Amino acid sequence: PITPSPSAIITPDDHPLYQFFRFRDTALTHPDLHDDIGRPWGVPELRRKRYEDLHTLWYVCLKELNLIKTEISALKGVLGKSTTTSAQAMLKEPKQSVVTSLKNIRIVLLERNAAYENAQKILKEKG
């Protein structure tokens, strides 16, 4: 078989794998853009959200975490394995914010599940 050259391969602009990159032409983001990621969502804020909003926020955070992990992997490839720790240190704060938000969403969902189970138990006892 004839192996195609990379220039002959055409991918559509909306290819799903492009969701793992902030920009189509590069895997790395300028460090200044990571300052705009912001703070993690707090549990009191998340308690006021509807289930559908929490579901959407979970996947937005998961996508952001995948973007950050893709960048860490790209930095490992560019900088080499010896500087892996510096690549991870550069993205530590944004990654931690996203991980904290994911944990807080899980806490809120577990609280709601426990409240639902408690309500079901009370209804069975009364009924």
C-alpha angles and dihedrals in degrees: 000000000000114000112224119233117241091246090059093056112094121193125188118250091240096054109146094233090065087072087076090065130062092212127030096224100047138033094209128078124209109257091237090065091060089065089069094061091090134197130324121266112260125228094242090054092048093050088067093055125097119243091252091053091050089049092052092045090050091058093043089054091045090052090049090050090052090050091052092047090050089053092049089051092048091049090052089054094047100040099033131237094289092068097043092114093055090050091051092044091055091056097034097102097048091044092049091050091054094044090050091051091051091050092049092050089052091050091053092048091049090050091052092048091051090049090050092050090048091052091049090050092050091049091052092050092051097041 
